[in-house]
Amino acid sequence: MKHITLPSGKKAKIDDGKGYHLLQSQRKAKATDEIPYALIAELAEIDGQKLPYEDILQLSLNDVSTLLNAINEVSEGNFTTAKQSSSSAQQQTQHYQK
């Protein structure tokens, strides 16, 4: 989970995403290019409220860009953590094999 302040001054909380959230955003989006905005709606709470993705489309470009970047950072953070855990496990296995 990540907490950020948007350029507009609104407070946002970004939940850690799961495959379920991506699937839900794909189902809710009316077109493929709207999936990132639907994903914001799935993962973000803005000023304490979950917004439908149609409302996300009405946010300022600065706020939307910031939210997209935050979601990417959360996703990359989870990937990096999983990758580090896997790498650590491999190193331990190699150590025990010696």
ABEGO torsion letter per residue (X at the ends): XBBBBBAAGBBBBBBBBBAAAAAAAAAABABAAAAAAAAAAAABBBGGBBBBAAAAAABBAAAAAAAAAAAAAAAAAAAAAAAAAAAAAAAAAAAAAX
